Amino acid sequence: MNLSYNTNYPAVDDLRKRARQRIPRFAFEYLDGGCNEDVNLHKNIAELREVELKPYYLSAYGGADLRTELFGHVYDAPFGIAPVGLQGLMWPGSPEILARAAREHNIPFVLSTVTTASIERIAEITEGKFWFQLYHPADPALRDDLLRRAEAAGCEVLCVLCDVPSFGYRPRDIRNGLAMPPKMTLANILQILGRPNWAIRTLLHGQPEFANMKPYMPKGLDMKQLGQYMNQTFSGRVNEERIAPIRDRWKGKLVLKGVASVEDTEMAVRLGFDGVIVSNHGGRQLDAGQSSIRSLGPIVQHYKGKTRIMLDSGVRTGPDVARALASGADFAFLGRSFMYSVAALGEEGGRHMASILKIQLKQVMEQVCCGKVGELGRHLVV
C-alpha cells in the first residue's frame, strides 16, 4: 500500500512536541507520564535502545519482507497498536481513528475495556478484526457479558490484563484531577480554553466516556460518583482461580498481558494461554520494576517456541521494533507513539504512524541485510 506520511513530522519526537501544543496539559500529561518518579518509564526507552544489531553487508540479499504470522493471521508488519485507556480524552475519536488505520495497514488494534469507543463500534470499523483487552471486573456476570459482547463482535484475540492489581501512583494525574475520583479544576478549565481546536472538536464529538461500561453504569453519575463506580467495578488482581473460567468460556486465542517474570509465564502456559505480552504498562504501575526489555530476556530463554512472546512498553519507533524482535519477541505493540500521532495530526495520525514505522523497520532490515523479521535474532549483538 502507499506509505505516505506528513513530512513535517517524520519522527516520534516531532509528533510528541506537536501533540503537547495541541491538547490540554492534563490530557498530555495523562498520556506522557509514568508513575512515581518516572524511573521505569525512562528505563523502558533507554534500556531497549542499548540493544545493538549487527549488519552482514556482503551476504546475498533479496529484500525485506515485513509480513508476520500471528495466531493464524498474516499481518503486514510485526507490530500493532497497544490498548490505551481514555483515548478520547487525548483527541476526540482516537480509538476509531486508530482502528481504521490498523484495518487499512493490516496490523492488530487492541481495544481497552476502559477506553472511549465500544466493542461494537470497533467491530464495525474493523469488520471484527480486532483484539480486546479485559480489565478484570469484580462481578463474574459483568465479566461474562463483556466476553459475550467481544465474542459476538468477532473479536479474534482476548488479552487478559494482569499488571494492574492496584492503581499506579501518578503524581501528574493527581495534580490534574485525573485520579480516581476525577475532578474538573479551574486550572483544567483554563487549559481547555487555551486549546480551542481541541475544545471545539471535543464538543462536537461529545464528552469522552467509558463507552464499554455505559450499559452497566447507573444513570446521572457525577464525576466523583463515576470514580467510585469504576473503583468498585474493577478488581485488577488476576490469579489462577479467576483465569480458569475465562479460559473455559473464551473459544478464541487468549493472551496474558503484563507478564514480567518467568514464573508468571510458566503459569500462563500451564493455564492454556496462547501467548504473553511482556509489559510493565508503559512504566505506569511499578517504578521499582525492571524495564520490559530486561524482563523479556529470561522469558525468551525459557519459553521461546513454547508460546507466542510479545513485547510492549518502551517501543516507540521502527528501530525499537527491530530491537525487540532481535531480542526474541515475536511481535511488538506501541501505545504512546500512535497516540502522539493522533493528538498531533487528528484523523491522519493513525495512518501516519503506521507508515513511518513500516518505513523505518524496512530500512533497518535492509541496512543489516535481514530478509524476514523472524531472522532478526541472528543480527543481535550479544
C-alpha positions as CSV (number, residue, x, y, z in Angstrom):
1,M,0.0,0.0,0.0
2,N,1.0,3.7,-0.3
3,L,3.1,4.5,2.8
4,S,2.5,8.3,2.6
5,Y,3.1,10.5,5.6
6,N,3.4,14.1,6.6
7,T,7.0,15.1,6.1
8,N,6.7,17.9,8.6
9,Y,6.6,15.2,11.3
10,P,8.9,12.4,10.4
11,A,9.9,11.4,13.9
12,V,8.0,10.5,17.1
13,D,9.6,13.4,18.9
14,D,8.2,15.8,16.4
15,L,4.7,14.3,17.0
16,R,5.1,14.4,20.7
17,K,6.0,18.1,20.6
18,R,3.1,18.9,18.3
19,A,0.7,16.9,20.5
20,R,1.8,18.9,23.5
21,Q,0.9,22.1,21.6
22,R,-2.5,20.9,20.5
23,I,-4.1,19.3,23.6
24,P,-4.7,20.5,27.2
25,R,-1.8,19.9,29.6
26,F,-3.9,17.5,31.8
27,A,-4.6,15.3,28.7
28,F,-1.0,15.4,27.5
29,E,0.4,14.5,30.9
30,Y,-2.0,11.6,31.3
31,L,-0.6,10.2,28.1
32,D,3.0,11.1,28.5
33,G,3.6,10.3,32.2
34,G,4.6,7.2,34.1
35,C,4.2,6.7,37.9
36,N,6.0,8.0,40.9
37,E,9.3,9.5,39.6
38,D,9.1,8.1,36.1
39,V,12.1,5.9,36.6
40,N,10.8,2.8,34.8
41,L,9.2,5.0,32.1
42,H,12.7,6.2,31.1
43,K,14.4,2.8,31.6
44,N,11.9,1.2,29.2
45,I,13.2,3.5,26.4
46,A,16.9,3.8,27.4
47,E,17.5,0.1,28.0
48,L,15.7,-1.1,24.9
49,R,17.9,1.3,22.9
50,E,21.0,-0.3,24.4
51,V,20.2,-3.3,22.1
52,E,22.5,-3.3,19.1
53,L,22.2,-5.0,15.7
54,K,25.0,-6.4,13.5
55,P,24.9,-5.9,9.7
56,Y,26.1,-8.5,7.2
57,Y,26.8,-6.3,4.2
58,L,28.4,-8.9,1.9
59,S,25.7,-11.6,2.3
60,A,23.3,-12.5,-0.5
61,Y,20.2,-10.4,0.0
62,G,16.9,-10.3,-1.8
63,G,15.0,-7.6,0.1
64,A,13.0,-7.2,3.3
65,D,9.6,-8.8,4.0
66,L,7.8,-7.4,7.0
67,R,4.9,-9.9,6.9
68,T,4.4,-11.8,10.1
69,E,2.1,-14.7,11.1
70,L,0.5,-14.4,14.5
71,F,-2.4,-16.6,15.7
72,G,-3.3,-17.8,12.2
73,H,-3.4,-14.3,10.6
74,V,-0.6,-12.9,8.4
75,Y,-0.1,-9.2,9.3
76,D,1.7,-6.7,7.0
77,A,4.2,-5.8,9.8
78,P,5.3,-7.3,13.2
79,F,3.8,-4.6,15.3
80,G,0.3,-3.5,16.5
81,I,-1.5,-0.7,18.3
82,A,-1.5,-1.2,22.1
83,P,-4.6,-0.6,24.2
84,V,-4.7,2.8,25.9
85,G,-7.4,3.9,28.3
86,L,-9.4,7.1,27.9
87,Q,-8.1,7.7,24.4
88,G,-10.8,10.2,23.5
89,L,-9.5,12.4,26.3
90,M,-6.3,13.0,24.2
91,W,-8.1,13.5,20.9
92,P,-11.8,13.0,20.1
93,G,-12.5,9.8,18.3
94,S,-9.0,8.4,18.8
95,P,-9.9,4.7,19.1
96,E,-11.9,4.9,15.9
97,I,-9.1,6.7,14.1
98,L,-6.6,4.1,15.2
99,A,-8.9,1.1,14.4
100,R,-9.4,2.4,10.8
101,A,-5.6,2.8,10.4
102,A,-5.0,-0.7,11.8
103,R,-7.5,-2.1,9.3
104,E,-6.0,-0.3,6.4
105,H,-2.5,-1.3,7.3
106,N,-3.3,-4.9,8.3
107,I,-1.9,-4.6,11.8
108,P,-3.7,-5.6,15.0
109,F,-5.6,-3.0,17.1
110,V,-6.2,-3.8,20.8
111,L,-9.2,-2.1,22.4
112,S,-9.1,-1.4,26.1
113,T,-12.1,-2.1,28.3
114,V,-11.7,1.5,29.7
115,T,-11.3,3.5,26.5
116,T,-13.9,5.7,24.8
117,A,-15.2,3.5,22.0
118,S,-17.3,0.4,22.4
119,I,-16.6,-3.1,21.4
120,E,-19.4,-2.9,18.9
121,R,-18.2,0.3,17.3
122,I,-14.7,-1.0,16.8
123,A,-16.0,-4.3,15.4
124,E,-18.0,-2.3,12.9
125,I,-14.9,-0.4,11.8
126,T,-12.5,-3.4,11.7
127,E,-15.1,-5.9,10.5
128,G,-14.3,-7.9,13.6
129,K,-10.5,-7.9,13.1
130,F,-9.5,-6.6,16.5
131,W,-8.2,-7.7,19.9
132,F,-9.9,-6.8,23.2
133,Q,-8.0,-6.2,26.5
134,L,-10.0,-7.2,29.5
135,Y,-9.7,-5.3,32.8
136,H,-11.0,-8.0,35.2
137,P,-14.4,-7.0,36.7
138,A,-15.2,-7.8,40.3
139,D,-18.5,-9.2,39.2
140,P,-18.4,-12.5,37.2
141,A,-21.6,-11.6,35.5
142,L,-20.1,-8.4,34.2
143,R,-17.0,-10.3,33.1
144,D,-19.1,-12.9,31.2
145,D,-21.2,-10.2,29.5
146,L,-18.1,-8.4,28.3
147,L,-16.8,-11.7,26.9
148,R,-20.1,-12.4,25.3
149,R,-20.1,-9.0,23.6
150,A,-16.5,-9.4,22.4
151,E,-17.3,-12.9,21.0
152,A,-20.5,-11.7,19.3
153,A,-18.5,-8.9,17.7
154,G,-16.0,-11.3,16.2
155,C,-13.0,-10.4,18.4
156,E,-10.1,-12.6,17.4
157,V,-7.9,-12.3,20.5
158,L,-8.6,-11.7,24.1
159,C,-5.9,-10.1,26.3
160,V,-6.4,-10.5,30.0
161,L,-4.6,-7.7,31.8
162,C,-2.6,-8.8,34.9
163,D,-0.4,-5.9,35.8
164,V,-2.9,-3.6,37.5
165,P,-3.6,-5.2,40.9
166,S,-3.7,-1.6,42.2
167,F,-3.9,1.8,40.6
168,G,-0.5,3.3,39.9
169,Y,0.6,6.3,41.9
170,R,0.7,9.0,39.2
171,P,1.6,12.5,40.6
172,R,0.7,14.4,37.4
173,D,-2.8,12.8,37.3
174,I,-3.3,13.6,41.0
175,R,-2.4,17.2,40.5
176,N,-4.6,17.4,37.4
177,G,-7.6,15.9,39.0
178,L,-7.5,12.8,36.8
179,A,-7.0,10.4,39.7
180,M,-10.0,8.4,40.9
181,P,-12.3,10.1,41.6
182,P,-11.6,12.6,38.9
183,K,-12.5,16.3,39.1
184,M,-12.5,19.3,36.8
185,T,-10.4,22.1,38.3
186,L,-10.2,25.8,37.4
187,A,-6.7,25.1,36.0
188,N,-8.1,22.4,33.8
189,I,-10.8,24.7,32.5
190,L,-8.2,27.3,31.7
191,Q,-6.1,24.7,29.8
192,I,-9.2,23.8,27.7
193,L,-9.8,27.4,26.9
194,G,-6.2,27.6,25.7
195,R,-6.7,24.8,23.2
196,P,-9.9,26.0,21.3
197,N,-9.5,23.5,18.5
198,W,-9.4,20.6,20.9
199,A,-12.3,22.1,22.8
200,I,-14.5,22.6,19.7
201,R,-13.8,19.1,18.3
202,T,-14.5,17.5,21.7
203,L,-17.7,19.5,22.0
204,L,-18.8,18.3,18.5
205,H,-17.8,14.7,19.1
206,G,-19.2,14.5,22.6
207,Q,-17.7,14.3,26.1
208,P,-15.3,11.3,26.5
209,E,-17.0,8.4,28.3
210,F,-16.3,4.8,29.2
211,A,-18.2,3.5,26.2
212,N,-17.8,-0.2,27.0
213,M,-19.1,0.3,30.5
214,K,-22.1,2.6,29.6
215,P,-24.7,-0.3,29.5
216,Y,-23.8,-1.2,33.1
217,M,-23.5,2.2,34.7
218,P,-26.2,3.9,36.7
219,K,-27.6,7.0,35.1
220,G,-26.7,10.5,36.1
221,L,-23.4,9.9,37.9
222,D,-21.3,13.0,38.6
223,M,-17.5,12.8,38.3
224,K,-17.0,11.7,41.9
225,Q,-19.6,9.0,41.7
226,L,-18.2,7.8,38.4
227,G,-14.8,7.4,40.0
228,Q,-16.2,5.5,42.9
229,Y,-18.2,3.2,40.5
230,M,-15.0,2.4,38.4
231,N,-13.1,1.6,41.6
232,Q,-15.8,-0.7,42.8
233,T,-16.4,-2.4,39.5
234,F,-12.9,-3.5,38.6
235,S,-10.6,-5.7,40.6
236,G,-7.3,-5.9,38.6
237,R,-5.8,-8.7,40.7
238,V,-5.8,-11.8,38.5
239,N,-5.0,-15.3,39.7
240,E,-5.5,-18.9,38.7
241,E,-9.0,-19.1,40.1
242,R,-10.1,-16.1,38.1
243,I,-8.4,-17.1,34.9
244,A,-9.8,-20.6,34.7
245,P,-13.4,-19.6,33.9
246,I,-12.2,-17.2,31.2
247,R,-10.2,-19.9,29.5
248,D,-13.2,-22.3,29.8
249,R,-15.5,-19.7,28.2
250,W,-13.3,-18.0,25.6
251,K,-13.0,-20.1,22.4
252,G,-10.6,-17.8,20.6
253,K,-7.0,-17.0,21.2
254,L,-6.1,-16.0,24.8
255,V,-3.1,-13.7,25.7
256,L,-1.9,-12.7,29.2
257,K,-0.8,-9.1,29.1
258,G,1.6,-7.5,31.7
259,V,3.9,-10.5,32.2
260,A,7.2,-9.6,33.8
261,S,8.6,-12.9,35.1
262,V,9.4,-16.5,34.1
263,E,7.1,-17.7,36.9
264,D,4.0,-15.9,35.5
265,T,4.9,-17.0,32.0
266,E,5.0,-20.6,33.3
267,M,1.6,-20.3,34.8
268,A,0.2,-18.7,31.7
269,V,1.4,-21.6,29.6
270,R,0.1,-24.1,32.1
271,L,-3.4,-22.4,32.1
272,G,-3.7,-22.6,28.4
273,F,-2.8,-19.1,27.2
274,D,-1.8,-18.9,23.6
275,G,0.7,-16.1,24.2
276,V,2.0,-13.5,26.6
277,I,2.8,-9.8,26.3
278,V,5.8,-8.8,28.3
279,S,5.0,-5.4,29.6
280,N,5.1,-3.1,32.6
281,H,2.1,-1.0,31.5
282,G,4.3,1.6,29.9
283,G,6.1,2.4,33.2
284,R,2.8,3.4,34.7
285,Q,2.4,0.9,37.5
286,L,5.7,-0.1,39.2
287,D,8.5,2.4,39.2
288,A,10.8,0.0,41.0
289,G,10.4,-2.8,38.4
290,Q,12.5,-3.9,35.5
291,S,12.2,-2.4,32.1
292,S,10.2,-4.5,29.7
293,I,13.3,-5.5,27.6
294,R,15.1,-6.7,30.7
295,S,12.1,-8.9,31.7
296,L,12.0,-10.3,28.1
297,G,15.4,-12.0,28.2
298,P,14.7,-14.8,30.7
299,I,11.2,-15.4,29.3
300,V,12.6,-15.8,25.8
301,Q,15.3,-18.1,27.1
302,H,12.8,-20.5,28.8
303,Y,9.7,-20.2,26.6
304,K,10.7,-19.3,23.1
305,G,8.8,-21.6,20.7
306,K,6.5,-22.8,23.5
307,T,4.2,-19.8,23.4
308,R,4.0,-16.6,21.4
309,I,6.0,-13.9,23.2
310,M,5.2,-10.3,22.5
311,L,6.5,-7.0,24.0
312,D,5.3,-3.5,24.7
313,S,6.5,-0.6,27.0
314,G,9.3,1.5,25.7
315,V,8.8,0.6,22.0
316,R,8.5,3.9,20.2
317,T,10.0,3.6,16.7
318,G,10.7,1.2,13.8
319,P,14.3,0.6,15.1
320,D,12.8,-0.2,18.5
321,V,10.5,-2.8,16.9
322,A,13.7,-4.3,15.3
323,R,15.5,-4.3,18.7
324,A,12.5,-6.1,20.3
325,L,12.3,-8.8,17.7
326,A,16.1,-9.3,17.6
327,S,15.9,-9.8,21.4
328,G,13.4,-12.7,20.9
329,A,10.0,-11.2,20.8
330,D,7.6,-12.5,18.1
331,F,5.7,-9.2,17.9
332,A,5.7,-5.7,19.4
333,F,3.0,-3.2,20.4
334,L,3.1,0.6,20.6
335,G,0.8,2.8,22.5
336,R,2.1,6.3,23.1
337,S,3.6,6.7,19.6
338,F,0.2,6.2,18.0
339,M,-1.5,8.5,20.5
340,Y,1.1,11.3,20.0
341,S,0.4,11.0,16.2
342,V,-3.3,11.2,16.6
343,A,-3.1,14.1,19.0
344,A,-0.8,15.9,16.6
345,L,-2.5,15.1,13.3
346,G,-6.0,14.1,14.1
347,E,-7.7,11.8,11.5
348,E,-4.4,11.3,9.6
349,G,-2.4,10.4,12.8
350,G,-3.0,6.6,12.8
351,R,-2.1,6.1,9.1
352,H,0.9,8.5,9.5
353,M,2.4,6.5,12.4
354,A,1.8,3.1,10.8
355,S,3.5,4.3,7.6
356,I,6.5,5.7,9.4
357,L,7.0,2.5,11.5
358,K,6.9,0.3,8.4
359,I,9.4,2.5,6.5
360,Q,11.7,2.7,9.5
361,L,11.6,-1.0,10.1
362,K,12.2,-1.9,6.5
363,Q,15.2,0.5,6.4
364,V,16.7,-1.2,9.4
365,M,16.2,-4.7,7.9
366,E,17.7,-3.6,4.5
367,Q,20.6,-2.0,6.3
368,V,21.6,-5.1,8.3
369,C,20.7,-7.4,5.3
370,C,17.8,-9.2,7.0
371,G,15.2,-10.7,4.7
372,K,12.5,-11.7,7.2
373,V,11.5,-10.4,10.6
374,G,11.9,-13.8,12.1
375,E,15.6,-13.7,11.2
376,L,16.4,-10.5,13.1
377,G,17.7,-12.6,16.1
378,R,20.8,-13.5,14.1
379,H,21.7,-9.8,13.9
380,L,21.6,-9.3,17.7
381,V,24.9,-8.2,19.2
382,V,25.5,-10.2,22.4
